[in-house]
């Protein structure tokens, strides 16, 4: 009896000793006891949360108000629930959906006319903010107390969601409507590069004097529009930003859904600003293939080891050089770029069969200046082209600092 008790106590002592040592080793390594559940919770708490997932901040601002929302297929929570559905579940009085280029479900081609309609799932009216109605009209905003803005930007000046943001802010300011921007990370958030837009080349693909890649989240960008008084007559919007959590600019961020039909993956999003410049030339940017903005080519470039033939597909009903064999380069396996790349554009111009037909009028709108085309046509080196941006970029970065939310 006594011997059994001694044996049990001895075993218990050693078990406690082992557990204690294990805990101490865990504390030495991580500052916390090694416990799977605790570690998982700690890890989860460090995951990036978008503004849409920061619902404890914005739901109280929407209660007892008539709400409109500017969003599309990118407006989702981390559990894949669409923000529109979530707000309705939370008994928010949602009145209207305002949809940007590509439509509410994000299925329309670039530049395609989107008509007003009704969401088949919720029955809510959808107002298109593309085509002739880029800015909500007074009657479309009637009865709305607050607008929620939730779109995923990709950090390029000519990606038109930031142009829609401008017009939304302007309409809100003119109609005394509060705007709440649910912020999302910029997948190219560390890159500030390219020529600044010159005022005379302002268009829907470039509305503000910023570089090609601005290196800001859409929330930071909204603060800049307001702070620099870029809205009509210098008016300012009653603006609230719901920030991302656990986010810093140097973090990589993979988008959970395509931000638009022709940006299918992280590689396309990273190369977008560089390859999009081809849209102002006779070189295809890969529309009509499965590698949009990851390849480029043209029937007028020299024959090479890589070729493709654009055909109509989802997001490109009538692609450039449809059914024609194009020669160029496949960049889909290229390491991530950290600047606006000009080498492919310069190479294509230098090797095209007829330089007089290379550029079209859209190029100046995309570049935001006539200088870039002139520099390429006169043989200015890429290094010297970049030098010509330096002062403007440094001035922009200094101004940009005032509006940054994240380190």
N, C-alpha and C positions, 0 to 999 in steps of 0.2 A: 504494500500500500504506500509506504513512505518512499520506497525506491521509485515507484511509478510516478508519484508526485514530483520527486526530484527530476526525473527524466523529462516530464512534461514542462516543468519550469525552465529547464536547461534549453529545451527545443524552442520554447517561446522567447527566451532571452536572445538566442542566436537569430531568430527570425526578425525580431525587432531591430537588432544590430544591423542586419543586412539591409532592411528597409531604410533605416536611418542613414547608412553610408550612401545608399543609392540616391536618397533625397539630397544629401550634401553635394554629391558629385553633380547632380542635375542643377543645383543652385549655382555651383561654381561655373558651369558652362553657360547657363542661360539666365541666371538671376531668378529662376522660378523652379518649383518642384516639377519634375518630369511627370506630367500627367497628360495623357492623350487628349482628353476633353478640354483641359485648360489651354493646351498648346493650339488646338484647332480654333478655339474661340479667340485667342490672341492673334493668330494668323488672319482670321476672318476680319477682325477689327481693323487690320491694316490694309485691307483691300480698298482700292479706289471706289468711292461712292460718288455717283453723279449727283447733280442738283436734284434730279427727279427722284433719286433714292433718299434724298435729305428731306423727306416729307414732313418730319416734325417741325421743320422751319416754315414751310409754305402752306400747309393745310390750314393753320389758324388764320392766315391772311385771306383765305378764300371763303371761309364759313360765312353764311348769310349774305353772300354777294352773288351777283349775276356775272358769270365768267365766260369769256371767250378764250380760245386757245389757238396758238400758231404752232403747228407741229406736222410731222409726217411719220413714216415708218421708223425713223430713228428715235422717236419719243417713247422709249420703253424703259421699264425698271429692270433691275438686275434679275428678277424672276421671270423676265420676258413678257410681263403684263404691259399692255400699252397704257400710256398715261391717261388717255381719254377714258378707257375702261376703269382704270383705278379711281379716277376722280368721281366717276358716276357711282362706283361702289361705295365711296366715302360720302355719298349724298351731296356732292358739290353741285350747285345749280349751273351746269354747263349749257350754254346757249348755242354756240356756234364754233365750228372748226374753220380756221383760215389755213389754206395749204399753199406752199411755195412752189417753185419750179419742180417738175416731176410729179406733182400731185400729192394727195394725202397718203396714198399707199406706196408712193415712190416708184411707179411703174412707167411713167411717161418718158419719152425721148427728151434729150436736151433741146430746149427751144420749142417743144411741142405745145400747142395751144391747149390749155386745160379749162374745161367748162365748170361752172358752178354745179353743184348737185347735192346729193344726200348720202350720208354714210349708211350703207345697207345694214350694218350691225347695230348701230345705236339709233338710227333715224335722225341724227343731228344734221342740220344744213351745213354744207361745205362751201366756203367762199374761196375761189381761186385768186391767188396773189401773183399771177403770172400773165403775160400778155398785156392787154390794155389796162388791167386793173392791178397794178403793182402795189398800190397804196389803198388800204381800206377806205371806203367812202363813209361819209357821215351817217347815212341811213343804214349801212352795214354794221356800224358800231352802236346804233341806237339801243338803249336798254342795257348796255354792258358796263359794269362798274370797274372791272379789272381784266387785263389780258395776260395770259401766261404764254411765254415763248420758250419752246423746247425743240431746238434743231441741232443736229450734229454738224459742226463745221469741220473743215480739213486744213484751215490755215492759209489758204491762197486767196489773193485779192479778187480774182475773177470767179471764185466759187460763189454763186449768187445768193446763198442764204444770208450772208452779211449785208447784201443789198436789200433783201427783204426786211432784215432787222432795222435798217435805216428808215425805211418807209413806215414800218410798224411804230417805231419810236416817234416819228413825226406825227402820225395820225393820233397817237395817244396824247402827245403834247397839245395838239390842236383841239382835242375833244375832252381834255381833262380826265383822262382815263389812266389809272395806274398800270404800269407794266412790270411784271415779275419775270425775270429771265432765270430759267433753270440751267445752270452752267454745266458744261461737259468738257472733258479734256480735249486739247488740241493734239491729234496724233503727230503733227509736225511742230510741236510747241517749242522746240529748241532752235528752230531755224528762222532767222531774220535775214532776208537776202533779196536781191534784185533791184531793179530801178524803181524809183518812186513815181507814182502816177502824177502827171502834169494836168493842171486843171482843165485845159482845153480838150483833153481826151477822156473826160468824165462820161461814163455810160453805166448801164446796168451791170456790166462785167468789171467795173472799176469806178467806185463812187467817191473815194477819199484819197488824199495824198499820202499813201502808204506804200511800202515796197511789195513786191510780188508775194513774198512770204512774210507774214506779219508776226508770227511767233506769239500769238495771244489766244486765250480761250474766247468764246463768244461773249461771255460775261464781261471779261476785261475789255473786249472790243466795244461793247455797249457803253461802258464807262467812258471810253475814249471819245466815242461819238458825242456823248453828252457834254463831257468836259471841254472838248475842243470847239463846241458849238457848231457842229457840222450840219445840224438840221436847218431847215429853211428859216431864214430870218434870225438865226441864232437861238431859236427857242430850245427849251430843255424839257426833257421828259421826266415825270415822276417815276423814278427807276429803282427797283430793288433787285439785287443779285442774290440768288440762292446758290451758295458756293458748293463745289465738290469737296468731299472729305478725303483725307489721307492722300492727297495728290500734290506732286511737285513737278515742275516743268521737265525735269530730266528723266522722268519715268516713261517707259514705253507703254503705249496704250493701244490695244487691238480693239477695233470697233466690233460690237456684237452683231450689227446688221450693216448691209451696204448703205452708205449715205446717199447714193444715187445709183441708177441702173448700170452705169459704166465704170463704177469704182468697186470691183468685186472683192478686193482683198487688200491686205496691208501694203503689199508691194505697189499696187496701183495707186494707193493713197499717198505713199511716200514719193513716187515719181510724178504724181499728177501735175504739179506746178511746172516742172521741167518739160514734160511731154506735151502739156496742153498748149504750149507755144506753137506746136506744129499745126494746131487748128487754124492758125492764120497763114498757113502755107498750103502747097499742093501735096504735102506728105500726110499720110494717114497716121493717126495716133492709136490705131488698133480697134477702132469702133467697127463692129461687124465681125469680130472674132471673139474668142474666149479669153484673150489677154489684153483687154482694153487698158490703155495707158501703161502698158508694160512692154510694148513693141512699137516700132515705127517703120514705115516703109512707103515706097512709091513706085509706080511703073517707070518713073523718070530717073531713078537712082541706079547706079551700076549693079549688074548681076553679082550676087554674093551667095554665100552658103546658107543664107536664111531668106525665106520668102513666105508670103501668106496671101490669101485671097479673101478680101472682105465680102461678106454676104449678109443679107438682112437677118437680124436676130432680135432678141429681147433687148430693148433700149436703143436699137439702131435700125429703124425700118428702111432707111435709105443711106447706107454708109458711103463715105467718100471712096471712090475707085471700086464701086460694087462690081463683083465678078471679074475684077482685073488682078493679074498677078503683080504683087508688090515685093520689091527687094528692100531689105533694110537690116535691122538688128533686133535681136531678142534680148530684152533686159530683165526678164522675169526672174532670173537667178542672181541678179546683181546684188552686191552688199548694199545695205541701206545708205542712201545719199544724205549728206548733211548740209547741202547748199543747193541753190538753184543751178542746175547743170546746163551749160550752154554748148558743150562739146558736140552733142549729137546734132543740134540745130546748125552749128557752124559747118560741121562735116557734110551734112546733107546739102547745104547751100553750095559748098565748094565742089560737090561732085554731081549735082543735078544736071540733066542734059540741056536745060534752058533756064538760065538764071533769071531772065526777065519775067518768067511765069511762076517763080517760086513763091514770092510773098503775095498776099492779097490784103484788102483794106482792113480786114478783121485783126490782122497782126498788130497794128498800132493800138487798137483798143485793148488787146490782151497785154501788150508790153506797157501801155500807159504813157508811151513816149514815141516820137519818131526816131530818136537817137539810136536805139538798139538796132533797128533795121539798117540805118545808115552806116553804123559801125561794122556790121557784118558784111554789108555790100562793099565797103571800102577796105576790107581786109584787116581791120583793127584786131589785135590779138585778144584772146579771152582774158588774159591777165590785165591788159589795159582797159578792157571793157569793165572789168570788176573794179579797177581803180577809180573809174569815173563815177561809181556809185558811192564811194567811201564816205564822203562828207554828208550826203543826204541820209545814208544809213546811220551814221553816228548821231546826227541830229534827231532822227526818228527814234532811235533807241533811248536817247535822253528823255524825250517827250513821253515815250511809252512807259518809262519807269513809274510815272505818277499813277498809272492805272492798273498796275499788276497786282493781282490778288495772291498769287502763288509764288513760292521761291523758285 
